[in-house]
Amino acid sequence: MTSLDRTRLTDLPHPFLLKLQRISIIFLKMLNKRYYTQKEVADLVGVNPGIISYWEEKLRIFRPKKRGGRKLFTSSDLKKALLVKKLLDSGISLKGVKKRLEEESVEELMPEVLSEVVQEIKETIEQTLKELKELRRYIDERISNWRNPGIH
């Protein structure tokens, strides 16, 4: 018995759906909020809150306001954090990220990052379609076996 035999399809978390949900949340929060806590920025970017502090210290690109002992980041800071994460994920070192941010503005780099995100989504969709086709074949085979138990 395979794991698919024991698991309902609705119980399977799909990477594409999780990624799409995270991207949707990021854009909705970017539209609806003026300030973000360090934890919110970290959650939206997909890193530990301590990483945001580390980037703040090493890159000096964030300008959080401090209220009641809490750091509050702007949507511009959130965009910068997303950009830093994307550049690091592409294999650029933190020193390289700092250099790129010194040479180019966030606005100049964002289209490049967004095109990479679009490419990732496209690849994820293609992979999802492949998995769905395999799942369809598996389901068709199971139905055939169920309808004709003595033939196989």
C-alpha positions in Angstrom: 0.0 0.0 0.0 1.5 3.4 -1.0 1.3 6.6 1.0 -1.3 7.8 -1.6 -3.5 4.9 -0.6 -3.7 6.1 3.0 -3.8 9.8 2.3 -6.7 11.9 1.1 -5.6 14.3 -1.7 -7.0 17.2 0.1 -4.6 16.5 3.0 -1.5 16.8 0.8 0.1 20.2 1.1 1.3 21.2 -2.4 4.5 23.3 -2.7 3.0 25.4 -5.4 -0.1 26.2 -3.4 2.0 27.1 -0.4 4.3 29.3 -2.5 1.3 31.0 -4.1 -0.3 31.5 -0.8 2.9 33.1 0.6 3.3 35.4 -2.4 -0.4 36.5 -2.1 0.0 37.2 1.6 3.1 39.3 0.9 1.5 41.4 -1.7 -1.7 41.9 0.3 0.2 42.9 3.4 2.4 45.3 1.3 -0.8 47.0 0.1 -2.6 47.1 3.4 0.0 48.0 6.0 2.2 51.0 6.7 4.5 49.3 9.2 5.6 45.8 9.9 7.2 44.3 12.9 10.5 42.5 12.5 8.7 39.1 12.9 6.2 40.0 10.2 9.0 41.0 7.8 10.9 37.8 8.6 7.7 35.7 8.2 6.9 37.3 4.8 10.5 36.9 3.6 10.8 33.4 4.9 13.7 33.8 7.3 14.3 33.9 11.1 13.8 37.3 12.7 17.4 37.3 13.8 18.4 37.3 10.1 16.6 40.6 9.6 18.7 42.1 12.4 21.8 40.6 10.9 21.0 42.1 7.5 20.2 45.4 9.2 23.5 45.5 10.9 25.6 44.3 8.0 23.9 45.9 5.0 22.6 49.1 6.6 19.7 49.3 4.2 16.8 49.3 6.6 15.5 52.3 8.4 13.1 50.9 11.0 11.3 53.2 13.4 11.5 52.3 17.0 8.3 52.5 19.1 7.9 51.0 22.5 11.1 49.1 22.1 9.9 47.5 18.9 11.4 48.0 15.4 8.8 48.9 12.8 9.7 48.4 9.1 8.2 50.2 6.2 6.9 48.5 2.9 10.2 49.8 1.4 12.1 47.9 4.0 10.1 44.8 3.2 10.8 45.1 -0.5 14.5 45.4 0.3 14.4 42.4 2.6 12.7 40.4 -0.2 15.4 41.6 -2.6 18.2 40.6 -0.3 16.7 37.1 0.2 16.3 36.6 -3.5 19.8 37.7 -4.3 21.2 35.5 -1.5 19.1 32.6 -2.8 20.6 33.1 -6.3 24.1 32.4 -4.9 25.4 36.0 -4.3 27.3 36.4 -1.0 26.1 39.0 1.5 29.1 41.1 0.6 28.0 40.8 -3.1 24.5 41.8 -2.2 25.8 44.9 -0.4 27.9 45.8 -3.4 24.9 45.4 -5.8 22.7 47.5 -3.5 25.4 50.2 -3.4 25.7 50.2 -7.3 22.0 49.8 -8.2 18.9 51.1 -6.5 16.2 48.7 -5.2 13.9 50.0 -8.0 16.5 49.0 -10.6 17.0 45.5 -9.1 13.3 44.7 -8.4 12.3 43.9 -12.0 15.1 41.4 -12.2 14.0 39.8 -9.0 10.4 39.8 -10.0 11.2 38.1 -13.3 13.1 35.4 -11.4 10.0 35.0 -9.1 7.8 34.7 -12.2 10.2 32.1 -13.7 10.1 30.1 -10.4 6.3 30.2 -10.4 6.3 29.1 -14.0 8.6 26.2 -13.2 6.5 25.3 -10.2 3.4 25.2 -12.3 5.1 23.0 -14.9 6.2 20.6 -12.2 2.7 20.6 -10.7 1.2 19.8 -14.0 3.6 16.9 -14.4 2.7 15.6 -10.9 -1.0 16.0 -11.7 -0.6 14.0 -14.9 1.2 11.2 -12.9 -1.5 11.3 -10.3 -4.2 11.1 -13.0 -2.5 8.0 -14.4 -2.3 6.5 -10.9 -6.0 7.2 -10.2 -7.0 5.8 -13.7 -5.0 2.7 -13.0 -6.6 2.2 -9.5 -10.1 2.7 -11.0 -9.3 0.2 -13.7 -8.1 -2.3 -11.1 -11.2 -1.7 -9.0 -13.6 -2.2 -11.9 -11.7 -5.3 -13.3 -10.1 -7.0 -10.3 -9.3 -10.3 -12.0 -7.6 -8.9 -15.1 -4.4 -7.6 -13.6 
